């Protein structure tokens, strides 16, 4: 049975999610100034807090509306900041960064359109979760290769494979969201059209 969603603000998971948000500029700054080892440590701390806040929220009935916003926001911002940092260090091409960010822009536009038709956010698709996981796996692996050059022979191909696969899944989920949004909008417009026919008559 799913835990009830609370409106509480101060909970352990929310504090951990907020802490992860505070780590993002620290991580990005370390990445930009070539402190890859420290950046990797910050990324590891973020991953641990991500796991802990999810575990605590589910097992101790501390799922909150704020947490449902903070947790995915922290994931997205960490992906975004890592992409920028890795591209700045020429460890990722800017075109790949643009492709990944374009998918989130698509979802933002879909959210605005759905809101105009009276719909809330779409439920998270399992493909989106898999794509996010692959990207969150790829980023620290690429940072690992930069932090420890003797491991780069393994880290780079593994990181690149995960990044490409994650990008593919990310966009596959984006297309699925777009199709779902189109179905919802069509279903909303049909009753509106029927109602206007009744008024005209």
Residue pairs with C-beta under 8 A, 6 or more apart in sequence:
3 57
3 58
3 61
3 62
3 63
4 61
4 63
5 63
5 64
5 65
5 68
6 61
6 62
6 63
6 64
6 65
7 64
7 65
7 66
8 14
8 62
8 64
8 66
9 64
9 66
11 57
11 62
11 64
11 67
12 53
12 56
12 60
12 62
13 53
13 54
13 56
13 57
13 62
13 63
13 64
13 67
13 71
14 53
14 64
14 66
14 67
14 70
16 49
16 50
16 52
16 53
16 56
17 49
17 53
17 67
17 70
17 71
17 74
18 70
19 49
20 46
20 49
20 50
20 53
20 74
20 78
21 70
21 73
21 74
21 77
23 42
23 45
23 46
24 74
24 77
24 78
24 81
25 81
26 42
27 39
27 42
27 43
27 46
27 78
27 81
27 82
27 85
28 81
28 82
28 84
28 85
30 36
30 38
30 39
30 42
31 39
31 81
31 82
31 85
31 86
31 88
31 89
31 143
32 85
32 88
32 89
34 89
36 143
36 146
36 147
37 147
37 148
39 85
39 143
39 147
40 140
40 143
40 144
40 147
43 78
43 82
43 139
43 140
43 143
44 140
46 74
46 78
47 136
47 140
50 71
50 74
50 75
53 67
53 71
54 71
56 62
57 63
57 64
57 67
72 124
75 132
75 136
76 104
78 136
78 139
79 100
79 132
79 135
79 136
79 139
80 101
80 104
82 139
82 143
83 92
83 96
83 97
83 100
83 101
83 139
84 97
86 92
86 139
86 142
86 143
87 93
87 94
87 96
87 97
89 146
91 142
91 145
91 146
92 142
92 163
96 163
96 167
99 167
99 171
100 135
100 167
100 170
103 170
103 171
103 174
106 174
106 177
106 178
107 174
107 177
110 122
110 177
110 178
110 181
111 121
111 122
113 181
113 185
114 120
114 121
114 122
114 181
114 184
114 185
117 184
117 185
117 188
117 189
118 188
119 181
119 184
119 185
119 188
122 177
122 180
122 181
125 173
125 176
125 177
127 169
127 172
127 173
127 176
128 169
128 170
128 173
128 174
128 177
130 166
130 169
130 173
131 166
131 167
131 168
131 169
131 170
131 171
131 172
131 173
132 166
132 170
133 166
134 162
134 163
134 165
134 166
134 169
135 162
135 163
135 166
135 167
135 170
137 162
137 166
138 159
138 160
138 161
138 162
138 163
138 166
139 159
139 163
141 155
141 158
141 159
141 162
142 155
142 156
142 159
142 160
142 163
144 151
144 155
144 159
145 151
145 152
145 154
145 155
145 156
145 159
146 152
148 155
